[in-house]
Amino acid sequence: MIRPSFSISLIAAASTLLLSACMSLAPEHKTPAAPVAATWLHAEGSSSAAVSAVELPWQSFYAADARLSELIAIALKNNRDLRVALLNVEQARALARVADANRWPTVNAGLSANRQPKTDGSGGSSNNYQAGLQISAFELDLFGRVKSQSDAALARYLASAEGGRAAQISLVAGVASSYLALQADQELLLLARQTLAAREDTLRLTRMKFDGGAGSALDLSSAESAAAAARASLAQAKRQREQSENGLVLLLGQPLPSDLAQGQQLAAAQVFELPAGLPSEVLIKRPDVLQAEQLLIAANANIGAARAAFFPSISLTTSLGTASNELSQLFSNTVWSLGAQALMPIFDAGRNQANLEASKAAQAIAVAQYEKAVQQAFREVADALAGRATYAEQTQAQLEQARAEAERLRLVELRFANGASNSLELLDAQRASYAAQQALLQTRLGLLLNNVQLYKALGGGLAKS
């Protein structure tokens, strides 16, 4: 007679051997070729000695502005979208562990007792007590179905983890962009107030001339129109600033703290010189591209599980324990059992074939989505590099125009005070100077936002490890 302990050991060893030797029917994963150009169009402006965006944590990238650094730290702690993304990672991790646990037998311990009438006609009853361990319907994964399901769950977890990293990078860039937009709105608001004060002074002088008979009704109407336009611009600037602050508060997940550090003016903000590198090196490090690749791996694993469904499935049920009619003698008698079941699909109305075709279609979709992710990433980097190549020149030209218009306004004001220029010339100079100052602020904002987007597009924005 075979000893029960030896039988269980034999079963466990056989199961382990079968698990390690199971074949996989999933297609081999090969990263699709990137359907983009081999180099960037405007990569020549970057220094090879500079630190890459991936290696540069956001704490260093935004270190020059203590106020912005505080806001990013608050958002990473309180932003609800990021919190959901990170919780999705935890959920995917747990589901991957569940799928992996299905590859191993589940051992249960049980204790049962029952009483039933005797069948010998004596009118008495008999007791039966059982205790032991049991493995129920453990599938021998000969064709890798369960392993493929586990691999798919693991890949989905890794994709979710990359999605969490991408969410953090997007949040950091979003906070920086909203903060810079708010700074620009504050400076535009200050400019609008200064412009309104100047227009009202001009209106007051024009009205005095008109009342004294030295000015025309046309001059007065023009001055009144210019002052009204300045008041409208001021109201618009106030509204825009409040809306920008509301957008920033939403990203932070809480109201703006009252004790924040002093912020920077746009003209003093630092612009990092980030190396672009090669697309083949940069794009494969972006979390969204890595996420798409992991989803492709999961799709390949699903094909393996669908193919394995065409083959027989073998499951084992075994138990080892003791049984007795007397509770006091429960552990004196050892009993064991071993059962196996093999099922071979014969007719399923095309279900397995349809599942396989659906898995192949899902894999083709995953390939297309991966290629689209690479193309989108390439476009984001290329756009940011194009901005870097032109924004500096545009900002310099805009600065020169603003200075020229400011000097023109100063000269016209002197001529107007001496009676050599009329109010129409003064109002025209004021409008031109105001427009040039607005354009300069918007261009500076565009330069800084482009710098933020380039940092994000190159994969930067994660915290220090």
Steps between C-alpha positions, in 0.01 A plus 500: 500500500629846408551725799276811491786742573701353213198529269446865580868576450490323165195699393662828603821417317312399187292818511809715536667321209196545281476866595862565408475307176173647372523639150386845395292555189529879514678668207848630572497868586688724262494875545358650177729726302442866581314660204678835541810675369841403635588853616328820609488797269620755759719286727819687416433770759551273801823429683616141525657579838170604656303265726219317322142573600444146630798533734398849617239483781237770513645629829814601306325618185279743693745575781540866400137577592430400862132592469448266205690220675268529801194488277619189316565321831149589618343373177689170512359447848141613448405476131206262465573387144850393600359328807261300281784408262717372786208306650444342160861383516436339839188334368682366194778367724250312714325356195836386363565316826157335475574384145841368602348314797282303256815324377546329836284252689272622775531293817206507739477361852166361609326334793158336468268294717168334421256254655269267310273206589643152480383282215500174696153560642624541858354851522829652610716761326860518391746788511761594244783748558748617236794744503768570241637698207350520152601625157196551277499515119860614455566547128823361360599783269652284227427746219559823689142629517517604865857628462396712202216647704747575779745658254220716358402619848862579583539699177181692576637581844828624351301706249301648787822583683629683193165676481552618856842641407349671196228650720763646733697648210183652356400643838840662554484657154139604555577675828802676348298613197209624713735680734679676213166595344391645835825697525442636149142595587619687808750696293236567234266621776766740626560623145125552449479709816794714395348545155164601645667757726684648200183507287304670777773764535481560126122523518522751784743723308296470180182596684674802654612612151154445361340698782754778441426510127843365403383149412248351261207269565677238290799504733272467802302211349822318409637541853172378652503197270859417592427525872193278464705242307761503777230438763369208294853356470544534875176310568608229258843475665337463844272224375783314327718515808227361726423220254868410476522484878192276512664263251816488709299434817330205330838346416624557856196333654477774764487882525818696444696523827547851636864447600647404163848613407548801277453425130704613200417743223481344155805694385708346781388139450773248414500299177688168510708384206373144461670260256256348253691178432388252236136394464599133539652582840247755626165354402556156653548666841169686498245341736215524250702309239605240759137471606392431141772236466389321818142494369636341182674235710171436680324460166761242391445307822125501440563332164693228681209442739253488210714247311537281808120472524508270195700236691398264780487628856602269784406566861593317819310458825672347798454480873693373799354469848356281770156353563341317792163409648626618837616854558765379742646276229488766223874516437567128517380408148656659190306525175590653165360530151622611158282581201570638154277636226583574137272703275545533127291757310304333220214734416464856630313666212819682398551670835872423532568600140312827548695571820826438315399729214394768749836470678689536173294806410570647845872437445488681164322789671772506768768520229324793336456672837868452579600650166258789555649561846848518344381736229321723751809509721719586201264782398500648856879506513527636145250779576686598817834500316350718227382737770844510661657581164273802441367633832829659607525696176134600519536612862802714417320662207191561713715657771657737249158600370370561853800721577456693176129555565573609856753754374254618234234548770743700714581732213135548403412578860769772501370641173143487628596685817663772287207518261691351204287182483127456523311253714447261209874451461530445876218244507652316203839484674335377821313224316813388315710492817231309692465244220878453480525447876217244487663317210833493685338343807321240288819415314694460824224277629513294178877458537466374859203274423694351210788429738258320733355300213845403369596373846178298514528373142853374563374295798593739781286572802549215745614557856840408637526127561 
